[in-house]
């Protein structure tokens, strides 16, 4: 029974990795670059919601924001931050250097944004973990001896719902078809009238939305936020994306859940100290025997969804 409980806990934790892995997949699948700001956007949402409910509006010093409204403001802030990253990692660099930038300069500039935002939050609020007490009541149900927390279940359902919505939009909407065309062949898409420069911000908006939701759900489920909260979550989301398959949204779902379950089972069987060994060991095994991942394309890094 305890083993089943750990599997359930792993699936719930995996829902956070799923949302983050999908965010990584969108940038890999369309833009063909690893957006290093994703873990920071995740952190910004969690820390932002905590700051709004515990400290009031930063800098302005306005009164505390209600718990119901704070997550919405935090997510909007995360989307805005993601668009700022797009403005200075893609639009400006592409305008200045053209296609010669390839993917190295945007990648390094996104790493710069990661360090700047994370350190600004550390300066403002310190490095210590902060308690996020948005939910006072303990919404936990006992089903046949298995403990299931409603916030975690809601997190899983929201994550899967987001994946369905994103996948449907990519396959059945005009914007989605444009994004898929850009992912397949940017030059051919431009010849067909697809304005890639207008679609790139859409990817960053979706990335900000996904990271914002993941950060809020994590903060509400586990009740703790910190300026470094995105580092571990982000790295495991990358591992889940690679295991599931680069460029595959449903692969990101499977990979994220695998990482979540593997982590909880490892803690249960061997202790927390061995989690990193198991997670990255799974990644290495996958790279050795199936480098494209479970559902990935054979042409890794070609920017396909």
Residue, then its C-alpha position, 0 to 999 in steps of 0.5 A: x500500500x505504501x508503494x502505491x501511495x508513493x506512485x500516486x505522489x510521484x504522479x502528482x509531482x510529475x504533473x509539475x514536471x509535465x507543465x515545465x517539460x511542455x514549456x521546454x518542448x515548445x521552444x525546442x520544437x518551434x525555435x530550436x533552442x533551449x530557453x534557460x529562463x524557463x526555470x526562472x519564470x517558474x520561480x518568479x510565479x511562485x515567489x511573486x504569489x508569496x510576495x503579493x500575499x505576504x509583503x504586498x506589491x513589491x517596490x510600490x509598497x501597496x497593501x497585501x493582495x488577496x490569495x485569490x487574486x495574487x496568483x493571477x497577478x503573478x502569472x500575468x507578471x510571468x507572461x510579461x517577463x517572458x515577452x521581455x525575454x523574447x524582445x531581447x533574446x530573439x527580436x533584437x538579436x535577429x534584427x541586429x545579426x540576422x540568421x547569423x545568430x543561429x541559436x548560440x547567442x539567444x541561448x546565452x542571452x537567456x542564461x543571462x536573463x536567468x541569472x539577472x532575475x534570480x539574483x534580483x529576487x535574492x537581493x529583494x527577499x534573501x535566499x532562505x525558503x519562504x512559507x507559502x500558506x495560501x491554503x489554510x485547510x488540509x484538503x486531503x481525502x483517504x481513499x482505501x487507505x491512500x491519501x490524496x490531496x485535492x490541490x495535488x489532484x487539481x494540479x494534475x488535472x490542470x496540467x493534463x488539461x493544458x496539454x490537451x489545449x496546447x496540442x489541440x491549438x497546435x493541430x486545429x487553429x490557424x496560429x497552431x498551423x503557422x507554428x507547426x509550419x515555422x517549426x518544420x521549415x521557417x523559410x518555406x513558411x515565410x514563402x507561404x505567407x506565415x509571419x514568423x516574427x509575429x508567431x514567436x511572441x506567441x510561443x513566449x506567451x505560452x511559455x510564460x503561462x505554463x511556467x506561471x501555472x506550474x510555479x503557482x501549483x507547486x507553491x500551493x501544493x508544497x507550501x514553500x518557495x525560494x529564489x532557487x526553487x526553479x533550478x532543481x525542477x527545471x533540470x528534472x523537467x529537461x530530463x523528462x523532456x529528453x526521455x519523452x522525446x524532443x519536440x513531442x508534447x505527449x512525450x513531455x507528458x510521459x517523460x515528466x510523469x516518469x521522472x516524478x514517479x522515479x523520484x518518489x520511488x527512489x526516495x521511498x526505496x533508497x533515500x533522498x540522497x540517491x534521487x539525482x543519481x537515478x534521475x540522471x541515470x535514467x536520462x543517460x540510459x535513454x540517450x545510450x539506447x534511444x537518443x530520440x526519446x520515447x516519442x521523439x523524432x529521429x531528427x533531434x534538434x530540427x525544431x519539429x513539433 
